[in-house]
Amino acid sequence: MTLLTVGTLAIDCVEAPHGERHEAIGGSASFLAAAAANFCPVQMVGVIGEDFPAGELDFFQNRGIDTSGVSRADGKTFHWHGRYEKDPNIRHTVTTDLNVLTDFRADLPPAFRKTEYVALGNIDPELQLRVLDQVENPKCVICDTMNYWIEGRNEALRRMLERVQIISVNDSEARQLSGEHNLVKAARAVRRMGPEYVVIKRGENGAILFSEDDVYVVMALPLESVIDPTGAGDSFAGAMMGYIARTGSHDVATLRKAMILGNVVASFAVEQFSLDGLRKLTHQQINDRYALFRKMTYFDKKLPFA
């Protein structure tokens, strides 16, 4: 199955304790697509400016990503400048320049409208709704959002949530969206808004999957060095949805394995700046780290007081 990814393509400036990178390719659509392409064919929708390197589109295409939904507009590409502290969970936005993203309409090519699996990156909920209005019969949609949209586009966000199966947010976003501090209560409240599954991302503490009758906790792989956390959440969600599209299922068992694979792929992404950790990622590397993850989390099923 094919996965449709919609979001931002960006040229970033990233400052981190291990160095900095200027003119780094970023954006939610970039990481979603690059991660998902390890598991299934991907269609990408976004907008770039005149300054976006043509060679980067070649990279996406060489990874099996259909970029015919990426439009090039007059002006500069969306730009984000961020600074990370020694704790990689803490970052500060220095500047955000929307540039060509201001007039982005998320129009899907006709061939993309029949795609059954959709990953909506962190963009205006009105644009997310516009995408859903164009997709003919989606089987599974995952969405992301952020504090800015929760506060400023809440009504549109609520309408969008009624139409998705999975929402992937961090713990502060889950709390703000639900009005509940306890994450179990927060997930329950968000599920009542429409999504069947709530995935709460917790950075180096892993992620939690909440469904009607199930709670599943996934640890993050311990890494010796985290170079650039930018795009970790999108890499996680992209790999997760790529695996879901590959299997054609989004039941709890599939989502559990998809979350592990999401953590595995995201672990490669954060070890280098920008998309560099995903550029030459192989199936063998994913298999090896998946096996390591399984070894690290295995424990004997025999009860201690049987």
Secondary structure as the mmCIF struct_conf table of DSSP 4:
data_model
#
loop_
_struct_conf.conf_type_id
_struct_conf.id
_struct_conf.beg_label_comp_id
_struct_conf.beg_label_asym_id
_struct_conf.beg_label_seq_id
_struct_conf.end_label_comp_id
_struct_conf.end_label_asym_id
_struct_conf.end_label_seq_id
STRN STRN1 LEU A 3 VAL A 6
STRN STRN2 ALA A 10 ALA A 16
TURN_TY1_P TURN_TY1_P1 PRO A 17 HIS A 18
STRN STRN3 GLY A 19 GLY A 26
HELX_RH_AL_P HELX_RH_AL_P1 SER A 28 ALA A 36
TURN_TY1_P TURN_TY1_P2 ALA A 37 PHE A 39
BEND BEND1 CYS A 40 CYS A 40
STRN STRN4 VAL A 42 ILE A 48
TURN_TY1_P TURN_TY1_P3 GLU A 50 ASP A 51
BEND BEND2 PHE A 52 PHE A 52
HELX_RH_AL_P HELX_RH_AL_P2 ALA A 54 ASN A 62
TURN_TY1_P TURN_TY1_P4 ARG A 63 GLY A 64
STRN STRN5 ILE A 65 ARG A 72
BEND BEND3 ASP A 74 GLY A 75
HELX_LH_PP_P HELX_LH_PP_P1 LYS A 76 THR A 77
STRN STRN6 PHE A 78 TYR A 84
BEND BEND4 LYS A 86 ASP A 87
TURN_TY1_P TURN_TY1_P5 PRO A 88 ASN A 89
STRN STRN7 ARG A 91 ASP A 97
HELX_RH_3T_P HELX_RH_3T_P1 ASN A 99 ASP A 103
HELX_LH_PP_P HELX_LH_PP_P2 ASP A 107 PRO A 109
HELX_RH_3T_P HELX_RH_3T_P2 PRO A 110 PHE A 112
TURN_TY1_P TURN_TY1_P6 ARG A 113 LYS A 114
BEND BEND5 GLU A 116 GLU A 116
STRN STRN8 TYR A 117 LEU A 120
BEND BEND6 ASN A 122 ILE A 123
HELX_RH_AL_P HELX_RH_AL_P3 PRO A 125 GLN A 134
BEND BEND7 GLU A 136 ASN A 137
BEND BEND8 LYS A 139 LYS A 139
STRN STRN9 CYS A 140 CYS A 143
HELX_RH_AL_P HELX_RH_AL_P4 ASN A 147 GLY A 152
BEND BEND9 ARG A 153 ARG A 153
HELX_RH_AL_P HELX_RH_AL_P5 ASN A 154 LEU A 161
TURN_TY1_P TURN_TY1_P7 GLU A 162 ARG A 163
BEND BEND10 GLN A 165 GLN A 165
STRN STRN10 ILE A 166 ASN A 170
HELX_RH_AL_P HELX_RH_AL_P6 ASP A 171 SER A 178
BEND BEND11 GLY A 179 GLY A 179
BEND BEND12 HIS A 181 ASN A 182
HELX_RH_AL_P HELX_RH_AL_P7 LEU A 183 ARG A 191
TURN_TY1_P TURN_TY1_P8 ARG A 192 MET A 193
BEND BEND13 GLY A 194 GLY A 194
BEND BEND14 GLU A 196 GLU A 196
STRN STRN11 TYR A 197 LYS A 201
HELX_RH_3T_P HELX_RH_3T_P3 GLY A 203 ASN A 205
STRN STRN12 ALA A 207 PHE A 210
BEND BEND15 GLU A 212 ASP A 213
STRN STRN13 VAL A 215 VAL A 218
HELX_LH_PP_P HELX_LH_PP_P3 MET A 219 PRO A 222
BEND BEND16 GLU A 224 GLU A 224
TURN_TY1_P TURN_TY1_P9 THR A 230 GLY A 231
HELX_RH_AL_P HELX_RH_AL_P8 ALA A 232 THR A 247
TURN_TY1_P TURN_TY1_P10 GLY A 248 GLY A 248
BEND BEND17 ASP A 251 ASP A 251
HELX_RH_AL_P HELX_RH_AL_P9 VAL A 252 ALA A 269
TURN_TY1_P TURN_TY1_P11 VAL A 270 GLU A 271
BEND BEND18 GLN A 272 PHE A 273
TURN_TY1_P TURN_TY1_P12 SER A 274 LEU A 275
HELX_RH_AL_P HELX_RH_AL_P10 ASP A 276 ARG A 279
TURN_TY1_P TURN_TY1_P13 LYS A 280 LYS A 280
HELX_RH_AL_P HELX_RH_AL_P11 HIS A 283 THR A 297
BEND BEND19 LYS A 302 LYS A 302
TURN_TY1_P TURN_TY1_P14 PRO A 304 PHE A 305
#
